[in-house]
Amino acid sequence: AEKSERMPLPSTSKSFAAYSSRQESRDHVPALWDHRDRFIILALTLLCAFTRLYRIGRRTGVSWDEAHFGKFGALYINRTFYHDVHPNAAKLLIALSEVLAGHNGTFNFKGEYPPYVNYVFMRMFNAAFGITLAPLAYLTCRQLRMPVGFAAMAGLFVTMDNALCVISRFILLDAPLLAFTAFALTMLACFYRQRRQAFSAGWWRFLLMTGVSLGLVASAKWVGMFAVALVGAYTIYELYEMFCDAHVPVRVYLKHWAARIVALIVIPLSIYMLTFKIHFMVLNRYNNSANFMPMGFQTKLIGNPISQQPYDVETGSAVRLQSHVSGAGYLHSHTHQYPTGSMRQQITGYGYADGNNLWNVQRRIAAEDVDGMRGSAGEAIPGPIGHGDVIALHHNSTNTYLYADTGHEAPVSKQFKEVSAVKADSAEATRRNMLWVVEIVNPEKRMDDGHVHPLGTPLRLRSLLGNCVLMASGDRLDKNWGWGQAEITCSSSPDARTQTGSKYLWTVERHINKAQKSVNLGKFMSSSFLRDFAVLNRQMWLTNNALIPDHDKHNVLESDPLSWPFMIYPMRMVGWDDASIKYLEIGNPLLWWGSAVVCLLFPLQVLYWLVCWRRRCLSWRAGEFRPYIEGAAILWGGWFLHYAPFFAMGRVTYLHHFLPSLYFGILFMTYQVYFATSWYAPRSTRSVLVILSAAVVGVFWWFSPLTFGWDKPIKDLWGMEWVSSWPVYEDKLAL
């Protein structure tokens, strides 16, 4: 029978850092492998497996984001490069599931699964990560001093949440993310209980495993960084405690720092980078989604269209100039005019290759003659283009020249000057405004001969007249007249002439010259993993930030973080017609609402205790408060750190973003129920366990048709709309 009396809690008057591996701790770390624990872990695992696997292959079509992540797995099999906003660990696991399932990579994950795609195995493989949540929840609670009954109830709660269940039943990234998040919390809790045996074998084991878990969770999705923040906050707390303890020798304190740097920084970062190394090694075939990557990286991809080109850019060459600013694309012009300023033809940055990106290069002044040059633009001079030469860029499709006009502000970024295009037969085309000084910046070593070559010689183009530098401002033109294309301007700031930042640099990405033979440019190009790693992560960040919601349109999938804790808007995961099998991402209301109330009230609870402490009326027994508050801080801190950051994000958000926070919330709610019961109703422990468990299981069963799939008209499913905003029978927000 479960003991109803309070568990003995140790005194913490002496810093844990003062203990060494040779000293015995009175804060007993429970042995979790006695017969009761083994039985409960097995029972929770089997029960969780049933909820995750029951009728998992019922829907035979590609469902929700399986279209994305299943396709990414197929691209790994095909070894074709792709770009996505998420890191690679979870997607590599999806690819592994497809390999084990015998998929040949030919299915594009649209429509119904064909007979040769074993989608049931793929879903089961993914569900295995969701199954781990229940035993990990039990282990975590046991390490946080909760008795067997309440720890088992926490595992049951995690098992019986409908949202955690349904998200694990499809080929998505969320199940691995949740599993790695739960694993990180378990390892942190185990390390927390070992803190009085510093540098013992167990201490090292759980510290290193905490680092491994952080590497895995951060490599699954970037929201895994919130788990890193939790462990980081706990680590700062530990190190601060040691710093304030005069009993800790400096040598021991520095050893603690070194151990944590290796385990919690070096190991996670190494795992994160390793997933990208594997990503680059596997994906060796070209796709146009690789266009933002460094030129050296692109030339190493099989089937790339840029390696074979003429080598020397010279007068008469047609070039496509690519900005080094991510998303700015190619130097571009079209027949539309600016609505303000000079009202001449627009110059923009366009992200796709077309004829309006081609410019004919004309050398007008040799580098050695620039200083003494006076008068008009002159005529084209044959020969290769070199550093310091003055060129004109003729836009082939509109018969215009690139023109810098320092008399007009840029249309969006007013601190810069306008760049436009002028007709070749106009008076402006004879002025020096259309002349540009070529400045080669940090070329490839094997192309460093002073001449311009495709791919390997980044350029800075400086207007000869105004001394302003051609640049991509990073802003976008108005959609109504500029088609949302990138703004191209000219910076006349004094330091612009020496800048080597990406916004000032251009590369000849495409070179056309029929008078020259093409050569393999790849042999001149170098590639660095660290540079490729940095560029890809920066592009992931930019792409992620570009996923902003359109508030003028209703999207049934999107929701605001403010609505998540109380589950105001559950999400339809698939189509909702009568004949389809319908899944709703709806949680167990008892767990969502209960955890929300407990988590939101906890700061007030702490404030109340602080007031009582100041008034000397706090009723805690000696040595009791600190163990409680440390466990509470870990769980509540995990809930807060996985939830609050979404309010600062400008990107689109979805209900499933809340699930890692919910996991912490469920465990924290159980933690609070345990302590409240032990304080106020110790004789009612068994009743509390039975009543709460039965209620949660009953509610899970009630909503299970929408978790396991409902194939009849939704009107036949009675009593599912407990809140009027829930889109069970109709989408209330649809226009």
Helices and strands as residue ranges (DSSP letters): G 16-18, H 35-53, H 66-78, H 89-100, H 119-131, H 133-143, H 148-159, H 162-166, H 174-193, H 201-220, G 222-224, H 225-243, H 250-261, I 262-266, H 267-282, G 288-290, H 295-299, E 308-310, E 318-323, E 330-337, E 345-350, G 355-357, E 358-365, G 367-369, E 390-395, E 400-409, E 417-423, G 427-430, G 432-434, E 436-440, G 445-447, E 459-463, E 469-476, H 479-482, E 486-491, G 496-498, G 502-504, E 506-512, E 518-520, G 521-524, H 529-545, G 561-563, E 571-572, E 584-585, H 589-614, H 625-641, G 644-648, G 655-658, H 659-680, G 682-684, H 685-708, G 714-716
